[in-house]
């Protein structure tokens, strides 16, 4: 899946976590997923703990982090009013 397609899985809503980026409009923040990965959790463990999550969601969180660090465009991230 292309970087831009992955970023479409990331949304932001002012009423959820103060507008922080979340995965597919779920109440699961990109920050949490990245934190779990940084702590050494495997993608399989994260998927088992969060049944609604899909492998592409984890890749989307990584793509989001990359886009932020690389100062890439985040136009694909949907921001709800």
N, C-alpha and C positions, 0 to 999 in steps of 0.2 A: 504494500500500500504506500502511495506517495506521501511525502511529508505534509503537503497541503491537505490531502484527504484525511490524514491522521489528526491534524489540527482541528478539523471540523467536529471532532468528538469532544473537544474542549469548549465549555460554555462558561459564561460568567453572568450571575444575576445579583443585583444589589441586595436582594432579600435573603440570599444564601451565603453564609460565611463572609458577609460584608463585601461581596463582589469579587472575592478571590476566585480564581479559575477552578472549575469543577469538571468532573467527568460526565459527559452525556446528560447533563441536567440532573444528575443524581446528587445526593447529599454526600458526595465523596470528593474531597479536594485533591487537586493535582499535588499539592504540598504533602498530603498524607502518603500518597502512593510513592512519591520520590523519597520521602523519609523512610518508609518501609524498605525500599530498595537499598538505600544508603546504610541501613542497619543490617543488611545482609539477608533480608528475606528474599526468597526466590519468587519469580513470577508465579510459579505453580502454587506456592504457599499463599500468596496474596489472593490469587483467584479462588482458592479453596475457602479462604476467610471471608471473601466478599463475592457471594454467588452471582450477583448481577453484573459483575465486572467481566470483561472479555479481554483476551490477549491483546487485541488492537488498542484497547483503552490504556494498557500499561505502556505500549509503544507510543501512544499519543502523549502521555505525560512526559516521556523522555524527549519526544520531538518538541514539545512545548518548552522544556528546559533548554534544549539546544537553541531554539529560536530566540529565547530571551538572552542567552549568553552571547549568541552570534549577532544580536541586534537585527535579526531577520524580521520580515513583516509578519504581524500576527493578524492580518486581515481575515484569515479563515476562522478565527475564534469568534463564535457567535456571542454577542453581548445582548442580553435581554434588557428591555427598558424597565 
